[in-house]
């Protein structure tokens, strides 16, 4: 869904017309509220916000699965190091 010029609302106008804006948002619009000519906040439906949060959680889970898969590939290929030895080398290198 794109944002049109009518979806960009100055803060003072939003304050004066909050009920009307809320009805438009509930009907599916998203509003960008500006302050001093800069984007300030977004006004969106609460259900849509929940959906956006769900999408973000799913994206994070997919990234974690991808990283785990890369780790398994590294183990299968023998690209591993002993953690204790690696930490000790790092400590030695830092203190030098």
Secondary structure as UniProt FT lines:
FT   HELIX           5..7
FT   STRAND          8..10
FT   HELIX           11..16
FT   HELIX           18..26
FT   TURN            27..28
FT   STRAND          31..35
FT   TURN            36..37
FT   STRAND          38..43
FT   HELIX           46..76
FT   TURN            77..78
FT   HELIX           83..95
//
